[in-house]
């Protein structure tokens, strides 16, 4: 019996030497653009792998979120590895076996995951993750090794940083204050309607911006922010997390909420901003009721024209048909009637230019304070061929959210 065991062991040793002793990989690895060490196959177009580390993946798209090579130890924290297998079917419809081995700073394996890819499984992505909570992990350099049938085909290192403590940075200035505004200019990025009091209304929003003064002072640490919007009765109703990698060039983070009457009530609200799990700033704002006004009390007429005579103030080429041409515009003169009937209340008008596709391409908001004697407002759009196309357009005038006037016009191509 002993001799049989000895023969069997010798046979297994011989088979291992024949099957696995001759590596099919080039011993010196190459480094890809994401710092993965890849042990390339000796056979062209054979299976190989690349590694990406991130905190999590998007549930809808599968894209990595918070990708990087350094991660902060934190409660409920994880590091996820996404391994992209290249030339997945190089072996035809053969069953494939992979191992993903997580190794700590002392060279000890802390978690080994085996993944089998069956012939009818077309997936070329392998995933594995480890917890990085303070109770189980220490700062240092970790490694993930990827094996294909017991051969090392790729490995990549990442760093775990100590748990974040804001007190470590108390003497440095990294942050500006939270800024609330109602909208942002799409071209210039200018924040419009900066305030702490906002009027509830359809299509209205409160936008919050927070500027990071000096990202580089945090070193190679990624930054995990989350906005927490607090409603009436001190209840949280919306949270948004933003991950900034250590090499992220963004210095501004933002979040927004809608303040339509169906979703919000008048009262005191707040926004709290956390870095990791530490509160770094908080700011209050107020929502006030949507003004009530009877639309029929305000009447308006719209006149469209091409340009204004600088000397006489006369409107030139009034009408509803205009020709597309460089440096040319369509201008609107909106004349109000009976504004005195609305009482001591401010008025909010919105001019909305509508294209041939029925969609708004430019809006202008004008607010008249109580007692404002303004009797007309103006707006204009460019009709150069590079911005507009021939077709039927319209200009709509809203008082708050009620349509009170509309004017249609046509743009014709230059003959």
Phi, psi and omega in degrees: 000318180297318180298324180295318179296321180295317179296317181297316179297318178296321180294318179296320178298319179295316180296320179297318180296321180285322186275322187241349181288330179267102183290145177259013183244151173285130189292327181269118185282160171252155181252126180273184185292344179255017176071020172281131173275116185249124175267098187293147177287147176290331179271128182298140178065025174273175185294137173214177187213152173230151187237137172233134175257141177205174178277324180195177178238151178294129185295331182272312187264338184081001180290146180290143176242130181071039180292146179174193180234004177223133184224143182271131175297129182201159177299138181064015181276150177217154167245127180249140176252132173247115183253117180265115180271119178267147181058049185307323184253031178298333180261017181075221182265034181281145174291135183243143178237130178234152172233134175247115188246115178269129187235133184277178183299343180265006180083012182263135177288126181252343177196128179239124180243127176260135180232125177255129175252111180282160183303327182272005178259112185271359183297137178246016182239133174248142180228144175205156180210159176228152175285144177232043177284153184301332184289337186241349183235150176241154177298152179147185182263125180248166182220144169244129177246136180248125180246140175241112186047051174073004175257132177290119182246344178196150173208154181207144181258153171213162184244139170256125181263155180301156178307135183289136174225119183298334180298335178293343184240014188300328184272000181250149180260110181245339192238151168260186179272158172294139178236128175259142175208168182268332179199174181225135177295125185294331182273308186271340184080004181295137179275122186253139179073041178293125185191180173238005177233127184227146182267127177298136180187158176298139179066008179269151180220158165249123180252139179241134179233142180223123184259130176268116187289315186215092181295323187296337181294344178274002179069222183268015181281130171285157184239125180248106178260155163212134176274138177232109181273126186248126182260203180296150182065023176059035181257135178282129181239350177200133177234144177224125178260140179230123180256124174248118177290162184297334180259014181291136181268358180281132179245007180227134173241154186211158174208158182212153174229150173277147180234044176288154182301333181289338186250335186233150175245154177300147178150187182270129179236171179211158173232128178247138180241127181247142170250118196057241180246017182254130178291123181250339176196156178212143180215140180264154172212164185237140172252129180247157185299152176291129180299142178257130179210143177275115185304325183292346178287343180242122177246147182214148174238144183246129175241128177256142180205169185272313180203172183244133176290121186295332182275312187265340184079008181286139177279129185254138178059055173291146178161196181231009177231125182226156183254132176298131180194147179300142178061023179249151182227160164251126182248148180240133173245118183249117182256130181263150173232147172063033176294338181291345183280352186273353177080196183275071182217138176289154181238141179238113179256150175224122175264126185234116180269127186247131181273179180300337180274003179082006182255147177287131178243352176202135178232147175226125181254135180228126181248127177253124180288159177305133180084358178297128183269011179302133181245357181204152174227163185227156173202161179205159176225151174283143176235037174288147185302334180283349180247331184233159175237160180296148179151188181263129181241173173206156175240125181246140179245124179247140168254112193056250180243017180255128177287122182243347178199151178210143179225126177264150176208166181238146171247126180251148178293152179291130183279000000 
